[in-house]
Amino acid sequence: MARIGFITLYTPGHLNPSLCLARALKNHRHEGVFFNVPDTE
C-alpha cells in the first residue's frame, strides 16, 4: 500500500481530476492525501 500526496489548486478544474485519480488509487488499495487550503473541504 502506498500513500500518494496531491497538491492542487483550489479550483474545480484542478481538484476534480485529482479526486478521480485518488478514487482510482483507493480501488487499488492505495491512499491519496490532499494538501490544500481549508476552504476546499
LUMKE-173797 format. One record per residue: z, x, y of N, C-alpha, C in turn; residue in one letter; residue number from 0. Coordinates in pm, whole numbers, m for minus. Each point is the difference from the previous one (the first is absolute). Layout:
+--------+--------+--------+--------+--------+--------+--------+--------+--------+---------+-----+
:     nw :     nu :     nv :    caw :    cau :    cav :     cw :     cu :     cv : residuo : num :
+--------+--------+--------+--------+--------+--------+--------+--------+--------+---------+-----+
:      Z :      X :      Y :      Z :      X :      Y :      Z :      X :      Y :       A : NUM :
...
+--------+--------+--------+--------+--------+--------+--------+--------+--------+---------+-----+
***
This chain:
+--------+--------+--------+--------+--------+--------+--------+--------+--------+---------+-----+
:     nw :     nu :     nv :    caw :    cau :    cav :     cw :     cu :     cv : residuo : num :
+--------+--------+--------+--------+--------+--------+--------+--------+--------+---------+-----+
:      0 :     84 :   m117 :      0 :    m84 :    117 :      0 :     89 :    123 :       M :   0 :
:    m87 :    m30 :     94 :    m10 :     75 :    125 :     42 :    m88 :    116 :       A :   1 :
:     52 :     63 :    103 :     32 :    m70 :    124 :    m96 :     55 :    106 :       R :   2 :
:    m82 :    m89 :     55 :   m104 :     40 :     94 :     29 :    m64 :    135 :       I :   3 :
:      1 :     82 :    105 :     31 :    m47 :    135 :   m126 :    m36 :     78 :       G :   4 :
:     11 :   m104 :     79 :   m109 :    m44 :     87 :     48 :      7 :    144 :       F :   5 :
:    m81 :     60 :     85 :     26 :     m2 :    144 :   m123 :    m66 :     62 :       I :   6 :
:     19 :   m119 :     56 :   m113 :    m74 :     54 :     30 :    m45 :    142 :       T :   7 :
:   m105 :    m31 :     71 :     16 :    m64 :    130 :     47 :   m142 :    m23 :       L :   8 :
:     72 :    m55 :     95 :     56 :   m134 :    m19 :    m94 :   m108 :     50 :       Y :   9 :
:   m124 :      8 :    m45 :    m99 :   m105 :     28 :    m50 :    m53 :   m133 :       T :  10 :
:    m38 :   m128 :     m5 :    m43 :    m59 :   m128 :   m117 :     75 :    m65 :       P :  11 :
:    m90 :     55 :     80 :   m115 :     70 :    m56 :     36 :    127 :    m74 :       G :  12 :
:    116 :     56 :     28 :     45 :    120 :    m70 :    107 :    m33 :   m103 :       H :  13 :
:     83 :    m94 :     30 :    112 :    m32 :    m88 :    m44 :    m78 :   m124 :       L :  14 :
:    m86 :    m98 :     17 :    m41 :    m84 :   m114 :    m70 :     79 :   m111 :       N :  15 :
:    m95 :     89 :     31 :    m60 :     78 :   m110 :    102 :     90 :    m71 :       P :  16 :
:     97 :     51 :     75 :    103 :     82 :    m62 :     88 :    m82 :    m93 :       S :  17 :
:     26 :   m125 :     36 :     78 :    m88 :    m88 :    m74 :    m25 :   m131 :       L :  18 :
:   m132 :    m13 :      7 :    m79 :    m18 :   m123 :     13 :    123 :    m90 :       C :  19 :
:     m4 :    118 :     60 :     17 :    122 :    m79 :    140 :      6 :    m62 :       L :  20 :
:    100 :    m39 :     77 :    137 :      2 :    m52 :     17 :    m98 :   m115 :       A :  21 :
:    m64 :   m116 :      9 :      8 :    m96 :   m111 :    m67 :     56 :   m125 :       R :  22 :
:   m112 :     67 :     17 :    m68 :     60 :   m115 :     87 :    109 :    m62 :       A :  23 :
:     68 :     77 :     82 :     91 :    102 :    m52 :    113 :    m64 :    m79 :       L :  24 :
:     52 :   m109 :     53 :    111 :    m69 :    m68 :    m44 :    m50 :   m137 :       K :  25 :
:   m125 :    m46 :    m11 :    m51 :    m47 :   m129 :     m7 :    113 :   m102 :       N :  26 :
:     m7 :    124 :     49 :     m3 :    117 :    m88 :    134 :     71 :     m7 :       H :  27 :
:    107 :    m75 :     36 :    138 :     47 :    m10 :     33 :    116 :     94 :       R :  28 :
:    m67 :      4 :    115 :     33 :     96 :    103 :     66 :    m75 :    115 :       H :  29 :
:     50 :     74 :     97 :     70 :    m63 :    111 :    m64 :     44 :    132 :       E :  30 :
:    m34 :    m97 :     83 :    m51 :     29 :    133 :    111 :    m17 :    102 :       G :  31 :
:     15 :    100 :     88 :    103 :     m3 :    103 :    m72 :      6 :    135 :       V :  32 :
:     36 :    m93 :     90 :    m63 :     m5 :    131 :     92 :     56 :    106 :       F :  33 :
:    m56 :     84 :     84 :     70 :     55 :    116 :    m68 :    m57 :    123 :       F :  34 :
:     73 :    m75 :     79 :    m58 :    m65 :    116 :    111 :    m42 :     95 :       N :  35 :
:    m38 :    m67 :    107 :     99 :    m49 :     96 :     58 :   m133 :    m50 :       V :  36 :
:    122 :    m34 :     38 :     65 :   m121 :    m51 :    m75 :   m131 :     33 :       P :  37 :
:    m84 :     m3 :    101 :    m71 :   m122 :     37 :    m92 :    m53 :   m109 :       D :  38 :
:    m39 :     83 :    m95 :    m95 :    m42 :   m102 :     64 :    m63 :   m122 :       T :  39 :
:    131 :    m14 :     m1 :     66 :    m62 :   m114 :    m50 :   m142 :    m14 :       E :  40 :
+--------+--------+--------+--------+--------+--------+--------+--------+--------+---------+-----+
***
